[in-house]
Amino acid sequence: MKHKIYGKELANMPYEPRPAGTDSPLWRYSQNPIISMNPFPNASRVFNSAVMAYNGEFIGVFRADTKNGIPFLFVGHSKDGIHFDFEIDPIVFHDKEGKPIKLEYAYDPRLVELEGTYYIIFCTSNHGPTLGIGKTKDFKDFELVDNPFLPFNRNGVLFPRKINGEYAMFSRPSDSGHTQFGDIFLSYSKDMEYWGKHRHVMERGYEWWCGTKIGAGPTPIECDLGWLVFFHGANLTCSGLVYSIGAAIVDRDDPSKVLHRCGNFLLAPEKIYETSGYVPNVLFPVSCLTDAKTGRIAIYAGGADTVTELLFTDIDTVIDYILKYER
Ligand code: BMA
């Protein structure tokens, strides 16, 4: 390996080598999609969901659009990171005093362990879409932080460790609807409740494929060059937005500094489960697993707002590609 992932080993993560005949920097699992429509009672579609290693196995917080169309978050368990058993009741968060909170909706969760607590960052409503921060120690009891961000905001991605002593979070300020603009920003917090020191990180419109908006995806991966950041980029076409996957490397001590940004997308919707579905032409990366020993990376992504799929790469392949097509 030329490059190094700074993180834990994860020998049992799902992985397949790049198939012959492709030079794509990301490749799809041969058995995709891993979660198809109607996977459990009251869930019509599970997509844009987050998975992490947990107690030698895997756990996920899943966005399921329920049978009345409203998205909520559900826990799922897996031995192999591919086949999941879902809990059929949605996560119910409570406030600091233990009082249950009734959310209007919850979607696009990101999941990260930090100092022994598991944080779920997702989109929920506080008089319009904005970021919710949930926390749990055991995936049974879930507390919600008291309205950390103003509306309108989405795509909150928490860094997996403090940076210069503070929590750091990417987000994408937006509007109340299907936002047709959006850059990635960085915010800091000393206590996970009050966020500030906002910095602009990356703009849309760098290239056509991400001309309308961009938003951070999986938890940033710490590597020898800095933080490897996968993100989605959307481009407005005559038949709506097309969502592809991009990547960049930002500075380890100041993630608002972009060191390398790939001009090309890494993967765009091509397969039928990405180009056809509830919302066609959406490939939306949300979480990843990494193995520091081999440099392997697995990405969980939503396909067409309908299914969940797995993609693979490795640290050398992805960094070589970013540097080759750096803009
Ligand atoms: C975004 C979010 C995502 C969704 C995408 C495409 O605004 O709502 O959940 O995957 O649109 O519909």
py3Dmol code that shows the C-alpha trace and the ligand (Angstrom):
import py3Dmol

protein = """\
ATOM      1  CA  MET A   1       0.000   0.000   0.000  1.00  0.00           C
ATOM      2  CA  LYS A   2       1.262   3.472  -0.906  1.00  0.00           C
ATOM      3  CA  HIS A   3      -1.231   5.220   1.378  1.00  0.00           C
ATOM      4  CA  LYS A   4      -2.405   4.537   4.903  1.00  0.00           C
ATOM      5  CA  ILE A   5      -5.777   4.641   6.585  1.00  0.00           C
ATOM      6  CA  TYR A   6      -5.434   5.751  10.214  1.00  0.00           C
ATOM      7  CA  GLY A   7      -8.016   3.636  11.983  1.00  0.00           C
ATOM      8  CA  LYS A   8      -8.936   0.200  13.225  1.00  0.00           C
ATOM      9  CA  GLU A   9      -8.575  -3.121  11.484  1.00  0.00           C
ATOM     10  CA  LEU A  10     -11.795  -4.730  10.303  1.00  0.00           C
ATOM     11  CA  ALA A  11     -10.921  -8.106   8.822  1.00  0.00           C
ATOM     12  CA  ASN A  12     -14.564  -9.231   8.520  1.00  0.00           C
ATOM     13  CA  MET A  13     -15.873  -6.238   6.567  1.00  0.00           C
ATOM     14  CA  PRO A  14     -17.665  -7.006   3.305  1.00  0.00           C
ATOM     15  CA  TYR A  15     -15.382  -6.678   0.307  1.00  0.00           C
ATOM     16  CA  GLU A  16     -14.886  -7.827  -3.263  1.00  0.00           C
ATOM     17  CA  PRO A  17     -11.865  -7.028  -5.450  1.00  0.00           C
ATOM     18  CA  ARG A  18     -12.338  -4.832  -8.508  1.00  0.00           C
ATOM     19  CA  PRO A  19     -13.810  -6.932 -11.296  1.00  0.00           C
ATOM     20  CA  ALA A  20     -11.782  -7.377 -14.464  1.00  0.00           C
ATOM     21  CA  GLY A  21     -12.662  -5.058 -17.299  1.00  0.00           C
ATOM     22  CA  THR A  22     -13.312  -1.883 -15.325  1.00  0.00           C
ATOM     23  CA  ASP A  23     -11.021   0.952 -14.325  1.00  0.00           C
ATOM     24  CA  SER A  24     -13.679   2.649 -12.201  1.00  0.00           C
ATOM     25  CA  PRO A  25     -12.292   3.868  -8.835  1.00  0.00           C
ATOM     26  CA  LEU A  26     -15.454   2.542  -7.113  1.00  0.00           C
ATOM     27  CA  TRP A  27     -17.035  -0.762  -8.013  1.00  0.00           C
ATOM     28  CA  ARG A  28     -20.362  -2.318  -7.084  1.00  0.00           C
ATOM     29  CA  TYR A  29     -20.935  -5.446  -4.994  1.00  0.00           C
ATOM     30  CA  SER A  30     -21.859  -8.283  -7.361  1.00  0.00           C
ATOM     31  CA  GLN A  31     -25.041  -9.050  -5.365  1.00  0.00           C
ATOM     32  CA  ASN A  32     -26.403  -5.485  -5.217  1.00  0.00           C
ATOM     33  CA  PRO A  33     -28.783  -4.249  -4.051  1.00  0.00           C
ATOM     34  CA  ILE A  34     -28.351  -5.578  -0.526  1.00  0.00           C
ATOM     35  CA  ILE A  35     -31.727  -4.251   0.689  1.00  0.00           C
ATOM     36  CA  SER A  36     -34.629  -4.330  -1.760  1.00  0.00           C
ATOM     37  CA  MET A  37     -38.127  -2.853  -1.513  1.00  0.00           C
ATOM     38  CA  ASN A  38     -40.501  -3.739   1.369  1.00  0.00           C
ATOM     39  CA  PRO A  39     -37.788  -5.348   3.523  1.00  0.00           C
ATOM     40  CA  PHE A  40     -39.839  -5.412   6.736  1.00  0.00           C
ATOM     41  CA  PRO A  41     -43.386  -4.586   7.860  1.00  0.00           C
ATOM     42  CA  ASN A  42     -44.211  -0.895   7.483  1.00  0.00           C
ATOM     43  CA  ALA A  43     -41.061  -0.186   5.430  1.00  0.00           C
ATOM     44  CA  SER A  44     -41.598   0.398   1.741  1.00  0.00           C
ATOM     45  CA  ARG A  45     -38.052   1.485   0.916  1.00  0.00           C
ATOM     46  CA  VAL A  46     -34.793   1.450   2.886  1.00  0.00           C
ATOM     47  CA  PHE A  47     -32.007   3.618   1.485  1.00  0.00           C
ATOM     48  CA  ASN A  48     -29.544   6.406   2.484  1.00  0.00           C
ATOM     49  CA  SER A  49     -28.629   4.505   5.645  1.00  0.00           C
ATOM     50  CA  ALA A  50     -25.565   4.144   7.880  1.00  0.00           C
ATOM     51  CA  VAL A  51     -23.721   1.005   8.983  1.00  0.00           C
ATOM     52  CA  MET A  52     -20.798   0.532  11.386  1.00  0.00           C
ATOM     53  CA  ALA A  53     -18.831  -2.275  13.011  1.00  0.00           C
ATOM     54  CA  TYR A  54     -20.227  -3.201  16.429  1.00  0.00           C
ATOM     55  CA  ASN A  55     -19.185  -5.923  18.883  1.00  0.00           C
ATOM     56  CA  GLY A  56     -17.502  -8.030  16.193  1.00  0.00           C
ATOM     57  CA  GLU A  57     -20.560  -7.762  13.952  1.00  0.00           C
ATOM     58  CA  PHE A  58     -22.363  -4.845  12.274  1.00  0.00           C
ATOM     59  CA  ILE A  59     -25.133  -2.478  13.225  1.00  0.00           C
ATOM     60  CA  GLY A  60     -26.954   0.121  11.206  1.00  0.00           C
ATOM     61  CA  VAL A  61     -29.351   3.003  11.555  1.00  0.00           C
ATOM     62  CA  PHE A  62     -31.616   2.805   8.542  1.00  0.00           C
ATOM     63  CA  ARG A  63     -33.822   5.319   6.834  1.00  0.00           C
ATOM     64  CA  ALA A  64     -37.063   3.559   6.040  1.00  0.00           C
ATOM     65  CA  ASP A  65     -39.848   5.357   4.226  1.00  0.00           C
ATOM     66  CA  THR A  66     -42.881   3.903   5.960  1.00  0.00           C
ATOM     67  CA  LYS A  67     -46.131   2.853   4.302  1.00  0.00           C
ATOM     68  CA  ASN A  68     -47.599   6.317   4.783  1.00  0.00           C
ATOM     69  CA  GLY A  69     -44.550   7.773   3.033  1.00  0.00           C
ATOM     70  CA  ILE A  70     -42.918   9.394   6.059  1.00  0.00           C
ATOM     71  CA  PRO A  71     -39.282   8.461   6.760  1.00  0.00           C
ATOM     72  CA  PHE A  72     -38.139   7.334  10.204  1.00  0.00           C
ATOM     73  CA  LEU A  73     -35.009   5.654  11.563  1.00  0.00           C
ATOM     74  CA  PHE A  74     -34.781   1.950  12.407  1.00  0.00           C
ATOM     75  CA  VAL A  75     -31.976  -0.151  13.888  1.00  0.00           C
ATOM     76  CA  GLY A  76     -30.715  -3.172  11.950  1.00  0.00           C
ATOM     77  CA  HIS A  77     -28.270  -5.930  12.958  1.00  0.00           C
ATOM     78  CA  SER A  78     -25.992  -8.001  10.755  1.00  0.00           C
ATOM     79  CA  LYS A  79     -23.295 -10.624  11.123  1.00  0.00           C
ATOM     80  CA  ASP A  80     -21.701  -9.894   7.736  1.00  0.00           C
ATOM     81  CA  GLY A  81     -22.574  -6.261   6.945  1.00  0.00           C
ATOM     82  CA  ILE A  82     -24.697  -7.440   4.023  1.00  0.00           C
ATOM     83  CA  HIS A  83     -27.778  -9.243   5.395  1.00  0.00           C
ATOM     84  CA  PHE A  84     -29.686  -7.273   8.023  1.00  0.00           C
ATOM     85  CA  ASP A  85     -32.375  -8.085  10.587  1.00  0.00           C
ATOM     86  CA  PHE A  86     -34.406  -4.986  11.301  1.00  0.00           C
ATOM     87  CA  GLU A  87     -36.143  -3.865  14.448  1.00  0.00           C
ATOM     88  CA  ILE A  88     -39.651  -3.140  13.255  1.00  0.00           C
ATOM     89  CA  ASP A  89     -40.361  -0.175  15.551  1.00  0.00           C
ATOM     90  CA  PRO A  90     -38.697   3.135  14.780  1.00  0.00           C
ATOM     91  CA  ILE A  91     -36.124   4.668  17.096  1.00  0.00           C
ATOM     92  CA  VAL A  92     -37.809   6.845  19.727  1.00  0.00           C
ATOM     93  CA  PHE A  93     -35.542   9.572  21.061  1.00  0.00           C
ATOM     94  CA  HIS A  94     -36.009  11.224  24.448  1.00  0.00           C
ATOM     95  CA  ASP A  95     -34.808  14.554  25.750  1.00  0.00           C
ATOM     96  CA  LYS A  96     -32.226  15.046  28.537  1.00  0.00           C
ATOM     97  CA  GLU A  97     -34.943  14.541  31.159  1.00  0.00           C
ATOM     98  CA  GLY A  98     -36.111  11.273  29.578  1.00  0.00           C
ATOM     99  CA  LYS A  99     -39.314  12.650  28.013  1.00  0.00           C
ATOM    100  CA  PRO A 100     -40.061  10.926  24.670  1.00  0.00           C
ATOM    101  CA  ILE A 101     -39.913  13.181  21.600  1.00  0.00           C
ATOM    102  CA  LYS A 102     -42.319  12.810  18.714  1.00  0.00           C
ATOM    103  CA  LEU A 103     -40.440  13.577  15.505  1.00  0.00           C
ATOM    104  CA  GLU A 104     -42.324  14.714  12.425  1.00  0.00           C
ATOM    105  CA  TYR A 105     -39.854  12.753  10.295  1.00  0.00           C
ATOM    106  CA  ALA A 106     -36.230  11.557  10.313  1.00  0.00           C
ATOM    107  CA  TYR A 107     -34.011  10.675   7.366  1.00  0.00           C
ATOM    108  CA  ASP A 108     -30.507  10.270   5.918  1.00  0.00           C
ATOM    109  CA  PRO A 109     -28.758   9.200   9.160  1.00  0.00           C
ATOM    110  CA  ARG A 110     -24.994   9.215   9.568  1.00  0.00           C
ATOM    111  CA  LEU A 111     -23.493   7.154  12.365  1.00  0.00           C
ATOM    112  CA  VAL A 112     -20.192   7.622  14.152  1.00  0.00           C
ATOM    113  CA  GLU A 113     -18.547   6.450  17.359  1.00  0.00           C
ATOM    114  CA  LEU A 114     -16.765   9.138  19.296  1.00  0.00           C
ATOM    115  CA  GLU A 115     -15.363   8.772  22.810  1.00  0.00           C
ATOM    116  CA  GLY A 116     -17.517   5.696  23.538  1.00  0.00           C
ATOM    117  CA  THR A 117     -20.811   7.255  22.409  1.00  0.00           C
ATOM    118  CA  TYR A 118     -22.569   6.500  19.122  1.00  0.00           C
ATOM    119  CA  TYR A 119     -23.872   9.636  17.438  1.00  0.00           C
ATOM    120  CA  ILE A 120     -26.636   9.648  14.838  1.00  0.00           C
ATOM    121  CA  ILE A 121     -26.751  12.799  12.743  1.00  0.00           C
ATOM    122  CA  PHE A 122     -29.859  13.050  10.594  1.00  0.00           C
ATOM    123  CA  CYS A 123     -32.354  15.367   9.001  1.00  0.00           C
ATOM    124  CA  THR A 124     -35.458  16.162  11.020  1.00  0.00           C
ATOM    125  CA  SER A 125     -37.898  19.021  11.378  1.00  0.00           C
ATOM    126  CA  ASN A 126     -37.721  22.063  13.602  1.00  0.00           C
ATOM    127  CA  HIS A 127     -40.140  24.290  11.663  1.00  0.00           C
ATOM    128  CA  GLY A 128     -38.396  23.078   8.509  1.00  0.00           C
ATOM    129  CA  PRO A 129     -35.693  20.535   7.759  1.00  0.00           C
ATOM    130  CA  THR A 130     -32.570  20.771   9.858  1.00  0.00           C
ATOM    131  CA  LEU A 131     -30.008  18.568  11.608  1.00  0.00           C
ATOM    132  CA  GLY A 132     -30.807  16.355  14.556  1.00  0.00           C
ATOM    133  CA  ILE A 133     -28.105  14.841  16.744  1.00  0.00           C
ATOM    134  CA  GLY A 134     -29.037  11.642  18.541  1.00  0.00           C
ATOM    135  CA  LYS A 135     -26.783   9.714  20.877  1.00  0.00           C
ATOM    136  CA  THR A 136     -26.754   6.251  22.333  1.00  0.00           C
ATOM    137  CA  LYS A 137     -24.414   3.953  24.200  1.00  0.00           C
ATOM    138  CA  ASP A 138     -26.250   0.716  23.465  1.00  0.00           C
ATOM    139  CA  PHE A 139     -28.636   1.245  20.497  1.00  0.00           C
ATOM    140  CA  LYS A 140     -31.563   0.788  22.890  1.00  0.00           C
ATOM    141  CA  ASP A 141     -31.751   4.140  24.662  1.00  0.00           C
ATOM    142  CA  PHE A 142     -31.535   7.195  22.401  1.00  0.00           C
ATOM    143  CA  GLU A 143     -31.222  10.788  23.569  1.00  0.00           C
ATOM    144  CA  LEU A 144     -31.737  13.761  21.269  1.00  0.00           C
ATOM    145  CA  VAL A 145     -29.600  16.886  21.598  1.00  0.00           C
ATOM    146  CA  ASP A 146     -31.778  19.992  22.001  1.00  0.00           C
ATOM    147  CA  ASN A 147     -32.060  21.616  18.509  1.00  0.00           C
ATOM    148  CA  PRO A 148     -28.360  22.041  17.692  1.00  0.00           C
ATOM    149  CA  PHE A 149     -28.809  23.654  14.244  1.00  0.00           C
ATOM    150  CA  LEU A 150     -31.185  26.225  12.735  1.00  0.00           C
ATOM    151  CA  PRO A 151     -33.318  25.317   9.738  1.00  0.00           C
ATOM    152  CA  PHE A 152     -32.674  24.841   6.910  1.00  0.00           C
ATOM    153  CA  ASN A 153     -29.832  22.366   6.882  1.00  0.00           C
ATOM    154  CA  ARG A 154     -29.117  18.778   5.817  1.00  0.00           C
ATOM    155  CA  ASN A 155     -26.291  16.281   5.329  1.00  0.00           C
ATOM    156  CA  GLY A 156     -24.676  16.647   8.735  1.00  0.00           C
ATOM    157  CA  VAL A 157     -21.504  14.564   8.967  1.00  0.00           C
ATOM    158  CA  LEU A 158     -19.653  14.439  12.282  1.00  0.00           C
ATOM    159  CA  PHE A 159     -15.886  13.844  12.303  1.00  0.00           C
ATOM    160  CA  PRO A 160     -14.866  10.676  14.191  1.00  0.00           C
ATOM    161  CA  ARG A 161     -12.605  12.560  16.589  1.00  0.00           C
ATOM    162  CA  LYS A 162     -12.234  16.031  18.007  1.00  0.00           C
ATOM    163  CA  ILE A 163     -10.096  18.398  15.951  1.00  0.00           C
ATOM    164  CA  ASN A 164      -7.976  20.787  18.008  1.00  0.00           C
ATOM    165  CA  GLY A 165     -10.107  19.893  21.034  1.00  0.00           C
ATOM    166  CA  GLU A 166     -13.497  20.550  19.416  1.00  0.00           C
ATOM    167  CA  TYR A 167     -16.181  18.485  17.739  1.00  0.00           C
ATOM    168  CA  ALA A 168     -16.340  19.166  14.008  1.00  0.00           C
ATOM    169  CA  MET A 169     -19.278  18.719  11.652  1.00  0.00           C
ATOM    170  CA  PHE A 170     -19.858  19.181   7.942  1.00  0.00           C
ATOM    171  CA  SER A 171     -23.302  20.332   6.892  1.00  0.00           C
ATOM    172  CA  ARG A 172     -25.110  21.733   3.886  1.00  0.00           C
ATOM    173  CA  PRO A 173     -27.326  24.770   4.499  1.00  0.00           C
ATOM    174  CA  SER A 174     -30.373  24.397   2.261  1.00  0.00           C
ATOM    175  CA  ASP A 175     -33.994  25.462   1.841  1.00  0.00           C
ATOM    176  CA  SER A 176     -37.298  23.943   2.914  1.00  0.00           C
ATOM    177  CA  GLY A 177     -37.797  21.926  -0.289  1.00  0.00           C
ATOM    178  CA  HIS A 178     -35.781  20.077  -2.901  1.00  0.00           C
ATOM    179  CA  THR A 179     -32.952  22.596  -2.626  1.00  0.00           C
ATOM    180  CA  GLN A 180     -31.357  23.590  -5.906  1.00  0.00           C
ATOM    181  CA  PHE A 181     -28.177  25.028  -4.429  1.00  0.00           C
ATOM    182  CA  GLY A 182     -25.744  24.012  -1.719  1.00  0.00           C
ATOM    183  CA  ASP A 183     -22.113  23.968  -0.607  1.00  0.00           C
ATOM    184  CA  ILE A 184     -20.404  22.056   2.188  1.00  0.00           C
ATOM    185  CA  PHE A 185     -19.679  24.013   5.377  1.00  0.00           C
ATOM    186  CA  LEU A 186     -17.786  23.100   8.556  1.00  0.00           C
ATOM    187  CA  SER A 187     -18.897  23.982  12.109  1.00  0.00           C
ATOM    188  CA  TYR A 188     -17.257  23.425  15.475  1.00  0.00           C
ATOM    189  CA  SER A 189     -18.612  22.769  18.954  1.00  0.00           C
ATOM    190  CA  LYS A 190     -17.031  22.450  22.379  1.00  0.00           C
ATOM    191  CA  ASP A 191     -19.993  20.531  23.821  1.00  0.00           C
ATOM    192  CA  MET A 192     -21.949  19.020  20.866  1.00  0.00           C
ATOM    193  CA  GLU A 193     -24.838  21.425  21.674  1.00  0.00           C
ATOM    194  CA  TYR A 194     -23.712  24.878  20.566  1.00  0.00           C
ATOM    195  CA  TRP A 195     -22.173  25.066  17.103  1.00  0.00           C
ATOM    196  CA  GLY A 196     -20.203  27.932  15.568  1.00  0.00           C
ATOM    197  CA  LYS A 197     -16.946  29.029  13.928  1.00  0.00           C
ATOM    198  CA  HIS A 198     -18.648  28.183  10.624  1.00  0.00           C
ATOM    199  CA  ARG A 199     -16.338  27.840   7.635  1.00  0.00           C
ATOM    200  CA  HIS A 200     -17.020  27.333   3.957  1.00  0.00           C
ATOM    201  CA  VAL A 201     -15.314  24.155   2.692  1.00  0.00           C
ATOM    202  CA  MET A 202     -16.303  23.255  -0.868  1.00  0.00           C
ATOM    203  CA  GLU A 203     -18.503  24.857  -3.473  1.00  0.00           C
ATOM    204  CA  ARG A 204     -20.875  23.371  -5.997  1.00  0.00           C
ATOM    205  CA  GLY A 205     -20.407  24.041  -9.664  1.00  0.00           C
ATOM    206  CA  TYR A 206     -16.822  22.910  -9.802  1.00  0.00           C
ATOM    207  CA  GLU A 207     -17.773  20.642 -12.654  1.00  0.00           C
ATOM    208  CA  TRP A 208     -21.085  19.984 -14.414  1.00  0.00           C
ATOM    209  CA  TRP A 209     -21.850  16.738 -12.575  1.00  0.00           C
ATOM    210  CA  CYS A 210     -21.951  18.624  -9.244  1.00  0.00           C
ATOM    211  CA  GLY A 211     -23.150  21.909 -10.701  1.00  0.00           C
ATOM    212  CA  THR A 212     -26.272  22.334  -8.557  1.00  0.00           C
ATOM    213  CA  LYS A 213     -25.318  21.175  -5.048  1.00  0.00           C
ATOM    214  CA  ILE A 214     -22.942  19.022  -3.068  1.00  0.00           C
ATOM    215  CA  GLY A 215     -23.255  17.409   0.378  1.00  0.00           C
ATOM    216  CA  ALA A 216     -20.927  15.357   2.557  1.00  0.00           C
ATOM    217  CA  GLY A 217     -21.567  11.619   2.677  1.00  0.00           C
ATOM    218  CA  PRO A 218     -19.857   9.026   4.888  1.00  0.00           C
ATOM    219  CA  THR A 219     -17.808   9.844   7.990  1.00  0.00           C
ATOM    220  CA  PRO A 220     -14.463  11.284   6.797  1.00  0.00           C
ATOM    221  CA  ILE A 221     -11.646   8.715   6.692  1.00  0.00           C
ATOM    222  CA  GLU A 222      -8.364   9.800   8.275  1.00  0.00           C
ATOM    223  CA  CYS A 223      -5.418   8.884   6.071  1.00  0.00           C
ATOM    224  CA  ASP A 224      -1.788   9.868   5.478  1.00  0.00           C
ATOM    225  CA  LEU A 225      -2.753  12.810   3.235  1.00  0.00           C
ATOM    226  CA  GLY A 226      -5.502  14.201   5.485  1.00  0.00           C
ATOM    227  CA  TRP A 227      -9.222  13.377   5.673  1.00  0.00           C
ATOM    228  CA  LEU A 228     -10.646  11.480   2.719  1.00  0.00           C
ATOM    229  CA  VAL A 229     -14.152  12.821   2.109  1.00  0.00           C
ATOM    230  CA  PHE A 230     -16.727  11.196  -0.145  1.00  0.00           C
ATOM    231  CA  PHE A 231     -19.641  13.426  -1.065  1.00  0.00           C
ATOM    232  CA  HIS A 232     -22.633  13.549  -3.363  1.00  0.00           C
ATOM    233  CA  GLY A 233     -22.854  16.022  -6.195  1.00  0.00           C
ATOM    234  CA  ALA A 234     -26.122  16.819  -7.944  1.00  0.00           C
ATOM    235  CA  ASN A 235     -26.675  18.224 -11.395  1.00  0.00           C
ATOM    236  CA  LEU A 236     -30.016  19.573 -12.620  1.00  0.00           C
ATOM    237  CA  THR A 237     -31.119  18.067 -15.930  1.00  0.00           C
ATOM    238  CA  CYS A 238     -34.312  18.368 -17.989  1.00  0.00           C
ATOM    239  CA  SER A 239     -35.720  15.430 -16.023  1.00  0.00           C
ATOM    240  CA  GLY A 240     -34.568  16.388 -12.545  1.00  0.00           C
ATOM    241  CA  LEU A 241     -31.480  16.115 -10.362  1.00  0.00           C
ATOM    242  CA  VAL A 242     -28.841  13.429 -11.007  1.00  0.00           C
ATOM    243  CA  TYR A 243     -26.774  12.452  -7.924  1.00  0.00           C
ATOM    244  CA  SER A 244     -23.219  11.092  -8.331  1.00  0.00           C
ATOM    245  CA  ILE A 245     -20.327  10.385  -5.943  1.00  0.00           C
ATOM    246  CA  GLY A 246     -17.285  12.650  -5.673  1.00  0.00           C
ATOM    247  CA  ALA A 247     -14.230  12.727  -3.397  1.00  0.00           C
ATOM    248  CA  ALA A 248     -11.712  15.159  -1.941  1.00  0.00           C
ATOM    249  CA  ILE A 249      -8.968  15.263   0.658  1.00  0.00           C
ATOM    250  CA  VAL A 250      -9.111  17.993   3.303  1.00  0.00           C
ATOM    251  CA  ASP A 251      -6.528  19.073   5.836  1.00  0.00           C
ATOM    252  CA  ARG A 252      -6.202  16.988   8.988  1.00  0.00           C
ATOM    253  CA  ASP A 253      -6.009  19.942  11.404  1.00  0.00           C
ATOM    254  CA  ASP A 254      -8.208  22.349   9.462  1.00  0.00           C
ATOM    255  CA  PRO A 255     -10.793  20.412   7.425  1.00  0.00           C
ATOM    256  CA  SER A 256     -12.061  23.652   5.863  1.00  0.00           C
ATOM    257  CA  LYS A 257      -8.878  23.576   3.743  1.00  0.00           C
ATOM    258  CA  VAL A 258      -9.344  21.438   0.647  1.00  0.00           C
ATOM    259  CA  LEU A 259      -6.013  19.917  -0.360  1.00  0.00           C
ATOM    260  CA  HIS A 260      -7.124  17.823  -3.334  1.00  0.00           C
ATOM    261  CA  ARG A 261     -10.510  17.704  -5.040  1.00  0.00           C
ATOM    262  CA  CYS A 262     -11.321  15.297  -7.825  1.00  0.00           C
ATOM    263  CA  GLY A 263     -12.782  16.971 -10.912  1.00  0.00           C
ATOM    264  CA  ASN A 264     -14.403  13.751 -12.135  1.00  0.00           C
ATOM    265  CA  PHE A 265     -17.150  11.907 -10.327  1.00  0.00           C
ATOM    266  CA  LEU A 266     -16.052   8.523  -8.967  1.00  0.00           C
ATOM    267  CA  LEU A 267     -19.322   6.804  -9.819  1.00  0.00           C
ATOM    268  CA  ALA A 268     -22.623   7.946 -11.326  1.00  0.00           C
ATOM    269  CA  PRO A 269     -26.023   6.212 -11.536  1.00  0.00           C
ATOM    270  CA  GLU A 270     -25.781   3.521 -14.208  1.00  0.00           C
ATOM    271  CA  LYS A 271     -27.397   0.352 -12.922  1.00  0.00           C
ATOM    272  CA  ILE A 272     -31.141  -0.115 -13.245  1.00  0.00           C
ATOM    273  CA  TYR A 273     -31.544   0.096  -9.428  1.00  0.00           C
ATOM    274  CA  GLU A 274     -29.933   3.559  -9.566  1.00  0.00           C
ATOM    275  CA  THR A 275     -31.508   4.948 -12.731  1.00  0.00           C
ATOM    276  CA  SER A 276     -34.991   3.627 -12.061  1.00  0.00           C
ATOM    277  CA  GLY A 277     -37.015   3.703  -8.866  1.00  0.00           C
ATOM    278  CA  TYR A 278     -38.874   6.086  -6.582  1.00  0.00           C
ATOM    279  CA  VAL A 279     -36.485   8.934  -7.522  1.00  0.00           C
ATOM    280  CA  PRO A 280     -34.508   7.946 -10.636  1.00  0.00           C
ATOM    281  CA  ASN A 281     -30.799   8.698 -11.102  1.00  0.00           C
ATOM    282  CA  VAL A 282     -29.751   8.915  -7.478  1.00  0.00           C
ATOM    283  CA  LEU A 283     -26.552   7.382  -6.107  1.00  0.00           C
ATOM    284  CA  PHE A 284     -26.254   8.703  -2.552  1.00  0.00           C
ATOM    285  CA  PRO A 285     -23.261   7.646  -0.355  1.00  0.00           C
ATOM    286  CA  VAL A 286     -23.947   7.695   3.384  1.00  0.00           C
ATOM    287  CA  SER A 287     -21.528   5.539   5.365  1.00  0.00           C
ATOM    288  CA  CYS A 288     -18.438   3.424   5.010  1.00  0.00           C
ATOM    289  CA  LEU A 289     -16.408   0.679   6.653  1.00  0.00           C
ATOM    290  CA  THR A 290     -12.627   0.634   6.468  1.00  0.00           C
ATOM    291  CA  ASP A 291      -9.853  -1.813   7.265  1.00  0.00           C
ATOM    292  CA  ALA A 292      -6.593  -0.050   8.154  1.00  0.00           C
ATOM    293  CA  LYS A 293      -4.580  -3.216   7.550  1.00  0.00           C
ATOM    294  CA  THR A 294      -5.560  -3.738   3.910  1.00  0.00           C
ATOM    295  CA  GLY A 295      -6.738  -0.222   3.021  1.00  0.00           C
ATOM    296  CA  ARG A 296     -10.125  -1.610   1.962  1.00  0.00           C
ATOM    297  CA  ILE A 297     -13.162   0.670   1.926  1.00  0.00           C
ATOM    298  CA  ALA A 298     -16.835  -0.339   1.613  1.00  0.00           C
ATOM    299  CA  ILE A 299     -19.440   2.362   1.024  1.00  0.00           C
ATOM    300  CA  TYR A 300     -23.168   2.026   1.757  1.00  0.00           C
ATOM    301  CA  ALA A 301     -25.194   4.072  -0.680  1.00  0.00           C
ATOM    302  CA  GLY A 302     -28.839   4.609  -1.532  1.00  0.00           C
ATOM    303  CA  GLY A 303     -29.973   3.768  -5.082  1.00  0.00           C
ATOM    304  CA  ALA A 304     -32.839   5.781  -6.607  1.00  0.00           C
ATOM    305  CA  ASP A 305     -34.294   6.508  -3.131  1.00  0.00           C
ATOM    306  CA  THR A 306     -35.450   2.879  -3.279  1.00  0.00           C
ATOM    307  CA  VAL A 307     -32.718   0.377  -2.350  1.00  0.00           C
ATOM    308  CA  THR A 308     -29.472   0.110  -0.383  1.00  0.00           C
ATOM    309  CA  GLU A 309     -26.316  -0.941  -2.175  1.00  0.00           C
ATOM    310  CA  LEU A 310     -22.665  -1.609  -1.413  1.00  0.00           C
ATOM    311  CA  LEU A 311     -19.666  -0.191  -3.265  1.00  0.00           C
ATOM    312  CA  PHE A 312     -15.995  -1.003  -2.809  1.00  0.00           C
ATOM    313  CA  THR A 313     -12.633   0.617  -3.308  1.00  0.00           C
ATOM    314  CA  ASP A 314      -9.280   0.811  -1.531  1.00  0.00           C
ATOM    315  CA  ILE A 315      -7.229   3.710  -0.270  1.00  0.00           C
ATOM    316  CA  ASP A 316      -4.586   3.580  -3.035  1.00  0.00           C
ATOM    317  CA  THR A 317      -7.118   3.335  -5.861  1.00  0.00           C
ATOM    318  CA  VAL A 318      -9.218   6.198  -4.603  1.00  0.00           C
ATOM    319  CA  ILE A 319      -6.308   8.521  -3.798  1.00  0.00           C
ATOM    320  CA  ASP A 320      -4.602   7.788  -7.140  1.00  0.00           C
ATOM    321  CA  TYR A 321      -7.855   8.688  -8.894  1.00  0.00           C
ATOM    322  CA  ILE A 322      -8.364  11.917  -6.914  1.00  0.00           C
ATOM    323  CA  LEU A 323      -4.794  13.022  -7.674  1.00  0.00           C
ATOM    324  CA  LYS A 324      -4.985  11.981 -11.335  1.00  0.00           C
ATOM    325  CA  TYR A 325      -8.173  13.976 -11.967  1.00  0.00           C
ATOM    326  CA  GLU A 326      -7.516  16.738  -9.445  1.00  0.00           C
ATOM    327  CA  ARG A 327      -8.759  20.076 -10.587  1.00  0.00           C
TER     328      ARG A 327
END
"""
ligand_1 = """\
12
BMA
C -32.132 14.886 -1.133
C -32.454 14.094 0.121
C -32.086 12.633 -0.058
C -32.550 12.076 -1.373
C -32.188 13.008 -2.513
C -32.747 12.529 -3.855
O -32.621 16.186 -1.042
O -33.821 14.214 0.393
O -32.693 11.913 0.977
O -31.907 10.840 -1.591
O -32.711 14.286 -2.245
O -34.148 12.455 -3.825
"""
view = py3Dmol.view(width=600, height=400)
view.addModel(protein, "pdb")
view.setStyle({"model": 0}, {"cartoon": {"style": "trace"}})
view.addModel(ligand_1, "xyz")
view.setStyle({"model": 1}, {"stick": {}})
view.zoomTo()
view.show()
